[in-house]
Amino acid sequence: MLIVSVSKAELNMPEEELNVKEMEVIKNIYVNNGRITVKALSQMSKIDLNTLNSIIEKLRKLGIINKREMTIRKAKISRKRGGNELAERLLFNILRKRRRKEITIKGLKRILGEELATIAIGKGIDIGLIKIESNKVKLIKSNFPYTLEEKILERIVEGEEVIVERLSKNVEEALKKLVDRGLIKLREEKVNSITLTEKGLEIAKRLRKMEITGALDENDIVEEKWRKKKLKKYDFKTQPLPVKFGEEHLAIQYLRRIKTFLELYGFVEVESGVITSELWSFDMLNYNQEHPRRAINKLYYVKNVELKEEINFEKVKEYQESIWGYKWSRERAKRVILSINPASFLIRTSSKNTNLKRVYTVSRVLLEGRWEDGRPLEKILIGALDYSPNVNLSKLLYLCKLLLSHLGFEEFSVSPIYLPYARPAFKVEVQGNGIIEGGLLRQEICEVLELDGGIVFNIDLEHIIKCRVKDFKCFSKKLEALGKR
């Protein structure tokens, strides 16, 4: 293979020639306006720091670059207020999804918190986004004005370095506003800065016009194009960059431990799915059709879909009307919704297959609305049902104790709660997070399903992980994707 290099005379260098890596370093400094930090240059050139420092020292001795230590300030996201979004942007997102484009001040404070809501209202009025009438916040603009502050915030969130020393006056003012609002923090850091000398600039301009190639074809040889190209010189001693393999998600790790524990105790996993009917989510779980939970949850209804129900509706009607004393509607019970409780899938499976005595499912719970930080109301719950002979509350509590020990929790509290489908019922808390809730399946439900009895409980995956990682957010697929199916 024919190897050529740039000569001393060609670059007007009195001492020695440059190899390909050294030329790439010079060009990368040049395209970055002739100034860059060592760390950024390492990432840009894909050269490890030890090798790069050797190249920098050589180029410095040749008078191509200057190296000096400097103090810079770097911007970083602060977690105190509003996550990664401006308060006024959060307010705009809330209002535009409402039919009347308005919300009470009290309701806004309940969603965003008093401090963040106050900031959002003040900033919204300043930019002409909202107005206040009759103690209500009303949206008066259809589009949100994209500000410099928001653009900077997005860049910082994406992990891009913002070196304050090199910014324009407008950007510095925008950064100061973000600091004053508690959205970002600025920290000082000492870094090594590399700049090109006048000699280095001349060399870089020449290098920019040169073409470096790693392979030649027939035309390059015949037409002598190779004479105008710089051929890449391969170094067989160079070590490849280390490969970093991805790590398993924390949610998957805990989910596997829970599933392993349940399967060791004889539970069999059944598929839950995303859609179900009100019959199984409410009516069969002892909720009457006017129960407040149906309104509070703000269900997602699925149109143009009908589920085939293999159940004696007359028996369900008799059960509902005898307990609650109202006229039960079969049509309402058949309405299709997105899943909100894994217990609905478990009792449905139990009614079809009497051979399975212990079943569990991993269910995605979907509710309309958002958490205080703007996330969709979405959870991953592991539901379990056991209607094997001689099950009782003591066995369920003991099972919960073993599960928590298996997950590494030795301290927890148990308190009674009300569940329409379980009596008695209880909740297990660890560090203030509700980990497990369940109890004995109500006798009326067992009679409809023709079961002798059973225990039912749900395990909250997100709350388990929050005991280890406080700001953990458990997500599966985005809600928006469901609308495109």
URKALIN-V262092 format. One record per residue. N is the residue number from 0. SS is DSSP state (A for helix, B for strand, O for the rest). PSI is psi in whole degrees, -180 to 180 (NA if undefined). D_LAST is the distance of its C-alpha to the last C-alpha in whole Angstrom. Layout:
n->N ss->SS psi->PSI d_last->D_LAST
n->N ss->SS psi->PSI d_last->D_LAST
This chain:
n->0 ss->O psi->134 d_last->56
n->1 ss->O psi->123 d_last->57
n->2 ss->O psi->127 d_last->57
n->3 ss->O psi->161 d_last->58
n->4 ss->O psi->168 d_last->58
n->5 ss->O psi->127 d_last->59
n->6 ss->O psi->166 d_last->62
n->7 ss->A psi->-44 d_last->64
n->8 ss->A psi->-37 d_last->66
n->9 ss->A psi->-35 d_last->63
n->10 ss->A psi->3 d_last->61
n->11 ss->O psi->46 d_last->65
n->12 ss->O psi->125 d_last->64
n->13 ss->O psi->-15 d_last->68
n->14 ss->O psi->-63 d_last->67
n->15 ss->O psi->171 d_last->64
n->16 ss->O psi->164 d_last->61
n->17 ss->O psi->139 d_last->57
n->18 ss->O psi->179 d_last->55
n->19 ss->A psi->-44 d_last->51
n->20 ss->A psi->-42 d_last->50
n->21 ss->A psi->-38 d_last->52
n->22 ss->A psi->-40 d_last->52
n->23 ss->A psi->-39 d_last->48
n->24 ss->A psi->-46 d_last->49
n->25 ss->A psi->-45 d_last->51
n->26 ss->A psi->-39 d_last->48
n->27 ss->A psi->-35 d_last->46
n->28 ss->A psi->-40 d_last->48
n->29 ss->A psi->-45 d_last->49
n->30 ss->A psi->-16 d_last->45
n->31 ss->O psi->36 d_last->45
n->32 ss->O psi->28 d_last->48
n->33 ss->O psi->13 d_last->50
n->34 ss->B psi->133 d_last->50
n->35 ss->B psi->155 d_last->47
n->36 ss->B psi->157 d_last->47
n->37 ss->A psi->-42 d_last->48
n->38 ss->A psi->-45 d_last->45
n->39 ss->A psi->-37 d_last->43
n->40 ss->A psi->-37 d_last->45
n->41 ss->A psi->-44 d_last->44
n->42 ss->A psi->-40 d_last->40
n->43 ss->A psi->-40 d_last->41
n->44 ss->A psi->-11 d_last->43
n->45 ss->O psi->46 d_last->41
n->46 ss->O psi->133 d_last->45
n->47 ss->O psi->156 d_last->46
n->48 ss->A psi->-38 d_last->48
n->49 ss->A psi->-47 d_last->51
n->50 ss->A psi->-41 d_last->51
n->51 ss->A psi->-41 d_last->50
n->52 ss->A psi->-35 d_last->53
n->53 ss->A psi->-42 d_last->56
n->54 ss->A psi->-43 d_last->54
n->55 ss->A psi->-42 d_last->55
n->56 ss->A psi->-40 d_last->58
n->57 ss->A psi->-47 d_last->59
n->58 ss->A psi->-31 d_last->58
n->59 ss->A psi->-43 d_last->60
n->60 ss->A psi->-30 d_last->63
n->61 ss->O psi->-4 d_last->63
n->62 ss->O psi->20 d_last->62
n->63 ss->O psi->-34 d_last->59
n->64 ss->B psi->162 d_last->57
n->65 ss->B psi->144 d_last->58
n->66 ss->B psi->131 d_last->56
n->67 ss->B psi->154 d_last->57
n->68 ss->B psi->135 d_last->56
n->69 ss->B psi->156 d_last->54
n->70 ss->B psi->124 d_last->52
n->71 ss->B psi->164 d_last->49
n->72 ss->B psi->132 d_last->47
n->73 ss->B psi->143 d_last->43
n->74 ss->B psi->142 d_last->40
n->75 ss->B psi->145 d_last->38
n->76 ss->B psi->134 d_last->35
n->77 ss->O psi->138 d_last->37
n->78 ss->O psi->12 d_last->35
n->79 ss->O psi->-43 d_last->37
n->80 ss->O psi->127 d_last->35
n->81 ss->O psi->17 d_last->32
n->82 ss->O psi->-131 d_last->30
n->83 ss->O psi->13 d_last->29
n->84 ss->O psi->151 d_last->29
n->85 ss->O psi->147 d_last->31
n->86 ss->A psi->-39 d_last->32
n->87 ss->A psi->-31 d_last->32
n->88 ss->A psi->-42 d_last->28
n->89 ss->A psi->-42 d_last->27
n->90 ss->A psi->-45 d_last->29
n->91 ss->A psi->-44 d_last->27
n->92 ss->A psi->-36 d_last->24
n->93 ss->A psi->-46 d_last->25
n->94 ss->A psi->-38 d_last->26
n->95 ss->A psi->-19 d_last->24
n->96 ss->O psi->-6 d_last->21
n->97 ss->O psi->143 d_last->24
n->98 ss->O psi->-44 d_last->24
n->99 ss->O psi->4 d_last->28
n->100 ss->O psi->41 d_last->28
n->101 ss->B psi->162 d_last->30
n->102 ss->B psi->148 d_last->31
n->103 ss->B psi->153 d_last->34
n->104 ss->A psi->-39 d_last->36
n->105 ss->A psi->-42 d_last->36
n->106 ss->A psi->-38 d_last->33
n->107 ss->A psi->-41 d_last->32
n->108 ss->A psi->-32 d_last->35
n->109 ss->A psi->-33 d_last->33
n->110 ss->A psi->-49 d_last->30
n->111 ss->A psi->-16 d_last->31
n->112 ss->O psi->152 d_last->35
n->113 ss->A psi->-45 d_last->38
n->114 ss->A psi->-49 d_last->39
n->115 ss->A psi->-37 d_last->35
n->116 ss->A psi->-41 d_last->35
n->117 ss->A psi->-43 d_last->39
n->118 ss->A psi->-45 d_last->38
n->119 ss->A psi->-43 d_last->35
n->120 ss->A psi->-46 d_last->37
n->121 ss->A psi->-48 d_last->40
n->122 ss->A psi->-36 d_last->38
n->123 ss->A psi->-39 d_last->36
n->124 ss->A psi->-40 d_last->39
n->125 ss->A psi->-38 d_last->40
n->126 ss->O psi->10 d_last->38
n->127 ss->O psi->27 d_last->38
n->128 ss->O psi->-35 d_last->34
n->129 ss->B psi->171 d_last->35
n->130 ss->B psi->159 d_last->38
n->131 ss->B psi->124 d_last->39
n->132 ss->B psi->130 d_last->40
n->133 ss->O psi->45 d_last->41
n->134 ss->O psi->26 d_last->40
n->135 ss->B psi->145 d_last->36
n->136 ss->B psi->121 d_last->35
n->137 ss->B psi->136 d_last->33
n->138 ss->B psi->129 d_last->31
n->139 ss->O psi->0 d_last->33
n->140 ss->O psi->139 d_last->31
n->141 ss->O psi->-21 d_last->28
n->142 ss->O psi->145 d_last->28
n->143 ss->O psi->128 d_last->29
n->144 ss->O psi->118 d_last->32
n->145 ss->O psi->107 d_last->31
n->146 ss->O psi->163 d_last->34
n->147 ss->A psi->-37 d_last->36
n->148 ss->A psi->-43 d_last->36
n->149 ss->A psi->-38 d_last->32
n->150 ss->A psi->-43 d_last->32
n->151 ss->A psi->-43 d_last->35
n->152 ss->A psi->-41 d_last->33
n->153 ss->A psi->-41 d_last->30
n->154 ss->A psi->-40 d_last->32
n->155 ss->A psi->-40 d_last->34
n->156 ss->A psi->-38 d_last->30
n->157 ss->O psi->-4 d_last->29
n->158 ss->O psi->5 d_last->33
n->159 ss->O psi->136 d_last->35
n->160 ss->O psi->133 d_last->38
n->161 ss->O psi->102 d_last->40
n->162 ss->B psi->108 d_last->44
n->163 ss->A psi->-32 d_last->45
n->164 ss->A psi->-24 d_last->48
n->165 ss->A psi->9 d_last->47
n->166 ss->O psi->160 d_last->45
n->167 ss->O psi->169 d_last->46
n->168 ss->A psi->-41 d_last->48
n->169 ss->A psi->-43 d_last->44
n->170 ss->A psi->-39 d_last->42
n->171 ss->A psi->-40 d_last->45
n->172 ss->A psi->-40 d_last->45
n->173 ss->A psi->-39 d_last->41
n->174 ss->A psi->-41 d_last->41
n->175 ss->A psi->-40 d_last->44
n->176 ss->A psi->-41 d_last->42
n->177 ss->A psi->-36 d_last->39
n->178 ss->A psi->-45 d_last->42
n->179 ss->A psi->-32 d_last->44
n->180 ss->O psi->-2 d_last->40
n->181 ss->O psi->18 d_last->40
n->182 ss->O psi->-31 d_last->37
n->183 ss->B psi->164 d_last->38
n->184 ss->B psi->147 d_last->41
n->185 ss->B psi->131 d_last->44
n->186 ss->B psi->146 d_last->46
n->187 ss->B psi->145 d_last->49
n->188 ss->B psi->137 d_last->49
n->189 ss->B psi->127 d_last->51
n->190 ss->B psi->160 d_last->50
n->191 ss->B psi->123 d_last->52
n->192 ss->B psi->138 d_last->52
n->193 ss->B psi->130 d_last->52
n->194 ss->B psi->150 d_last->54
n->195 ss->B psi->139 d_last->55
n->196 ss->O psi->177 d_last->59
n->197 ss->A psi->-40 d_last->60
n->198 ss->A psi->-42 d_last->61
n->199 ss->A psi->-37 d_last->57
n->200 ss->A psi->-40 d_last->56
n->201 ss->A psi->-44 d_last->58
n->202 ss->A psi->-42 d_last->57
n->203 ss->A psi->-39 d_last->53
n->204 ss->A psi->-38 d_last->54
n->205 ss->A psi->-41 d_last->55
n->206 ss->A psi->-33 d_last->52
n->207 ss->A psi->-30 d_last->50
n->208 ss->A psi->-14 d_last->51
n->209 ss->O psi->150 d_last->51
n->210 ss->B psi->125 d_last->49
n->211 ss->B psi->130 d_last->48
n->212 ss->B psi->151 d_last->47
n->213 ss->O psi->-6 d_last->47
n->214 ss->O psi->148 d_last->47
n->215 ss->O psi->145 d_last->50
n->216 ss->O psi->-177 d_last->49
n->217 ss->A psi->-41 d_last->52
n->218 ss->A psi->-36 d_last->52
n->219 ss->A psi->-37 d_last->52
n->220 ss->A psi->-51 d_last->56
n->221 ss->A psi->-45 d_last->57
n->222 ss->O psi->4 d_last->56
n->223 ss->O psi->35 d_last->57
n->224 ss->A psi->-22 d_last->54
n->225 ss->A psi->-24 d_last->55
n->226 ss->A psi->-26 d_last->58
n->227 ss->A psi->2 d_last->55
n->228 ss->B psi->153 d_last->53
n->229 ss->B psi->119 d_last->53
n->230 ss->B psi->132 d_last->52
n->231 ss->O psi->130 d_last->50
n->232 ss->O psi->118 d_last->52
n->233 ss->O psi->134 d_last->51
n->234 ss->O psi->107 d_last->52
n->235 ss->O psi->-9 d_last->51
n->236 ss->O psi->-12 d_last->53
n->237 ss->O psi->132 d_last->50
n->238 ss->O psi->139 d_last->47
n->239 ss->O psi->157 d_last->44
n->240 ss->O psi->141 d_last->41
n->241 ss->O psi->141 d_last->40
n->242 ss->O psi->125 d_last->37
n->243 ss->O psi->114 d_last->35
n->244 ss->O psi->148 d_last->32
n->245 ss->O psi->153 d_last->29
n->246 ss->O psi->151 d_last->30
n->247 ss->O psi->136 d_last->28
n->248 ss->O psi->144 d_last->26
n->249 ss->A psi->-37 d_last->28
n->250 ss->A psi->-39 d_last->25
n->251 ss->A psi->-39 d_last->25
n->252 ss->A psi->-48 d_last->29
n->253 ss->A psi->-37 d_last->29
n->254 ss->A psi->-41 d_last->27
n->255 ss->A psi->-39 d_last->28
n->256 ss->A psi->-40 d_last->32
n->257 ss->A psi->-46 d_last->30
n->258 ss->A psi->-41 d_last->29
n->259 ss->A psi->-44 d_last->32
n->260 ss->A psi->-49 d_last->34
n->261 ss->A psi->-40 d_last->32
n->262 ss->A psi->-32 d_last->33
n->263 ss->A psi->-28 d_last->36
n->264 ss->O psi->17 d_last->37
n->265 ss->O psi->7 d_last->35
n->266 ss->O psi->142 d_last->32
n->267 ss->B psi->133 d_last->29
n->268 ss->B psi->136 d_last->26
n->269 ss->O psi->153 d_last->23
n->270 ss->O psi->139 d_last->19
n->271 ss->O psi->-47 d_last->18
n->272 ss->O psi->-180 d_last->14
n->273 ss->O psi->-34 d_last->12
n->274 ss->B psi->152 d_last->12
n->275 ss->B psi->-171 d_last->16
n->276 ss->B psi->163 d_last->18
n->277 ss->A psi->-26 d_last->21
n->278 ss->A psi->-51 d_last->24
n->279 ss->A psi->-30 d_last->23
n->280 ss->A psi->-27 d_last->22
n->281 ss->O psi->-60 d_last->25
n->282 ss->A psi->-44 d_last->27
n->283 ss->A psi->-10 d_last->28
n->284 ss->A psi->21 d_last->29
n->285 ss->O psi->25 d_last->31
n->286 ss->O psi->129 d_last->30
n->287 ss->O psi->168 d_last->31
n->288 ss->O psi->-7 d_last->29
n->289 ss->O psi->16 d_last->30
n->290 ss->O psi->137 d_last->30
n->291 ss->A psi->-28 d_last->30
n->292 ss->A psi->-32 d_last->27
n->293 ss->A psi->-33 d_last->25
n->294 ss->A psi->-40 d_last->26
n->295 ss->A psi->-40 d_last->26
n->296 ss->O psi->-23 d_last->23
n->297 ss->O psi->73 d_last->21
n->298 ss->O psi->156 d_last->18
n->299 ss->O psi->118 d_last->14
n->300 ss->B psi->141 d_last->14
n->301 ss->O psi->122 d_last->11
n->302 ss->O psi->156 d_last->12
n->303 ss->O psi->27 d_last->13
n->304 ss->O psi->134 d_last->12
n->305 ss->O psi->130 d_last->16
n->306 ss->O psi->136 d_last->17
n->307 ss->O psi->119 d_last->20
n->308 ss->O psi->119 d_last->23
n->309 ss->O psi->77 d_last->26
n->310 ss->O psi->153 d_last->28
n->311 ss->O psi->101 d_last->31
n->312 ss->A psi->-31 d_last->30
n->313 ss->A psi->-35 d_last->34
n->314 ss->A psi->-39 d_last->35
n->315 ss->A psi->-42 d_last->32
n->316 ss->A psi->-46 d_last->33
n->317 ss->A psi->-41 d_last->37
n->318 ss->A psi->-47 d_last->36
n->319 ss->A psi->-48 d_last->34
n->320 ss->A psi->-31 d_last->37
n->321 ss->A psi->-33 d_last->40
n->322 ss->A psi->-46 d_last->39
n->323 ss->A psi->-16 d_last->38
n->324 ss->O psi->51 d_last->40
n->325 ss->O psi->175 d_last->37
n->326 ss->O psi->114 d_last->35
n->327 ss->O psi->139 d_last->32
n->328 ss->O psi->119 d_last->29
n->329 ss->A psi->-37 d_last->28
n->330 ss->A psi->-40 d_last->25
n->331 ss->A psi->-39 d_last->24
n->332 ss->A psi->-27 d_last->24
n->333 ss->O psi->-4 d_last->21
n->334 ss->O psi->139 d_last->19
n->335 ss->B psi->133 d_last->15
n->336 ss->B psi->168 d_last->15
n->337 ss->B psi->149 d_last->13
n->338 ss->O psi->137 d_last->16
n->339 ss->O psi->-8 d_last->19
n->340 ss->O psi->120 d_last->22
n->341 ss->A psi->-22 d_last->22
n->342 ss->A psi->-29 d_last->25
n->343 ss->A psi->-39 d_last->23
n->344 ss->A psi->-35 d_last->22
n->345 ss->A psi->-45 d_last->25
n->346 ss->A psi->-28 d_last->27
n->347 ss->A psi->-43 d_last->25
n->348 ss->A psi->-40 d_last->25
n->349 ss->A psi->-33 d_last->29
n->350 ss->A psi->-23 d_last->29
n->351 ss->A psi->-33 d_last->28
n->352 ss->O psi->101 d_last->30
n->353 ss->O psi->-7 d_last->33
n->354 ss->O psi->-25 d_last->34
n->355 ss->O psi->112 d_last->32
n->356 ss->O psi->-27 d_last->34
n->357 ss->B psi->116 d_last->33
n->358 ss->B psi->153 d_last->29
n->359 ss->B psi->161 d_last->27
n->360 ss->B psi->149 d_last->23
n->361 ss->B psi->114 d_last->21
n->362 ss->B psi->142 d_last->19
n->363 ss->B psi->118 d_last->16
n->364 ss->B psi->126 d_last->18
n->365 ss->B psi->122 d_last->16
n->366 ss->B psi->146 d_last->18
n->367 ss->B psi->139 d_last->18
n->368 ss->B psi->-175 d_last->20
n->369 ss->B psi->156 d_last->22
n->370 ss->O psi->176 d_last->25
n->371 ss->O psi->-30 d_last->28
n->372 ss->O psi->10 d_last->27
n->373 ss->O psi->-5 d_last->24
n->374 ss->O psi->149 d_last->21
n->375 ss->B psi->150 d_last->18
n->376 ss->B psi->92 d_last->20
n->377 ss->B psi->135 d_last->18
n->378 ss->B psi->159 d_last->20
n->379 ss->B psi->115 d_last->21
n->380 ss->B psi->141 d_last->23
n->381 ss->B psi->112 d_last->25
n->382 ss->B psi->147 d_last->26
n->383 ss->B psi->144 d_last->29
n->384 ss->B psi->130 d_last->31
n->385 ss->B psi->114 d_last->34
n->386 ss->O psi->35 d_last->36
n->387 ss->O psi->162 d_last->38
n->388 ss->O psi->144 d_last->42
n->389 ss->O psi->25 d_last->44
n->390 ss->O psi->146 d_last->41
n->391 ss->O psi->177 d_last->42
n->392 ss->A psi->-36 d_last->42
n->393 ss->A psi->-41 d_last->44
n->394 ss->A psi->-36 d_last->42
n->395 ss->A psi->-44 d_last->39
n->396 ss->A psi->-39 d_last->41
n->397 ss->A psi->-40 d_last->42
n->398 ss->A psi->-41 d_last->39
n->399 ss->A psi->-40 d_last->38
n->400 ss->A psi->-43 d_last->41
n->401 ss->A psi->-39 d_last->40
n->402 ss->A psi->-46 d_last->37
n->403 ss->A psi->-38 d_last->38
n->404 ss->A psi->-39 d_last->41
n->405 ss->A psi->-32 d_last->38
n->406 ss->O psi->-3 d_last->36
n->407 ss->O psi->16 d_last->39
n->408 ss->O psi->119 d_last->40
n->409 ss->O psi->-24 d_last->43
n->410 ss->O psi->125 d_last->44
n->411 ss->O psi->166 d_last->42
n->412 ss->B psi->149 d_last->42
n->413 ss->B psi->131 d_last->41
n->414 ss->B psi->148 d_last->41
n->415 ss->B psi->145 d_last->41
n->416 ss->B psi->173 d_last->38
n->417 ss->B psi->125 d_last->36
n->418 ss->B psi->126 d_last->33
n->419 ss->O psi->-29 d_last->33
n->420 ss->O psi->-1 d_last->32
n->421 ss->B psi->136 d_last->35
n->422 ss->B psi->121 d_last->39
n->423 ss->B psi->160 d_last->40
n->424 ss->B psi->157 d_last->37
n->425 ss->B psi->167 d_last->38
n->426 ss->B psi->138 d_last->36
n->427 ss->B psi->127 d_last->37
n->428 ss->B psi->141 d_last->37
n->429 ss->B psi->121 d_last->38
n->430 ss->O psi->37 d_last->39
n->431 ss->O psi->1 d_last->38
n->432 ss->B psi->128 d_last->34
n->433 ss->B psi->107 d_last->33
n->434 ss->B psi->-48 d_last->32
n->435 ss->B psi->140 d_last->32
n->436 ss->B psi->142 d_last->33
n->437 ss->B psi->-167 d_last->33
n->438 ss->B psi->-162 d_last->36
n->439 ss->B psi->131 d_last->37
n->440 ss->B psi->131 d_last->35
n->441 ss->O psi->144 d_last->37
n->442 ss->A psi->-37 d_last->39
n->443 ss->A psi->-39 d_last->37
n->444 ss->A psi->-42 d_last->34
n->445 ss->A psi->-39 d_last->36
n->446 ss->A psi->-42 d_last->38
n->447 ss->A psi->-40 d_last->34
n->448 ss->A psi->-3 d_last->33
n->449 ss->O psi->47 d_last->36
n->450 ss->O psi->153 d_last->37
n->451 ss->O psi->-25 d_last->40
n->452 ss->O psi->176 d_last->39
n->453 ss->O psi->165 d_last->36
n->454 ss->B psi->145 d_last->35
n->455 ss->B psi->140 d_last->32
n->456 ss->B psi->153 d_last->31
n->457 ss->B psi->140 d_last->28
n->458 ss->B psi->125 d_last->28
n->459 ss->B psi->106 d_last->27
n->460 ss->A psi->-43 d_last->26
n->461 ss->A psi->-41 d_last->26
n->462 ss->A psi->-32 d_last->29
n->463 ss->A psi->-47 d_last->31
n->464 ss->A psi->-31 d_last->30
n->465 ss->A psi->-21 d_last->31
n->466 ss->O psi->-21 d_last->35
n->467 ss->O psi->-41 d_last->35
n->468 ss->O psi->110 d_last->33
n->469 ss->O psi->-38 d_last->34
n->470 ss->O psi->25 d_last->31
n->471 ss->O psi->141 d_last->28
n->472 ss->O psi->117 d_last->25
n->473 ss->O psi->114 d_last->22
n->474 ss->O psi->148 d_last->19
n->475 ss->O psi->-137 d_last->16
n->476 ss->O psi->154 d_last->12
n->477 ss->O psi->147 d_last->12
n->478 ss->A psi->-34 d_last->11
n->479 ss->A psi->-29 d_last->10
n->480 ss->A psi->-27 d_last->7
n->481 ss->A psi->-33 d_last->5
n->482 ss->O psi->-16 d_last->6
n->483 ss->O psi->-4 d_last->4
n->484 ss->O psi->NA d_last->0
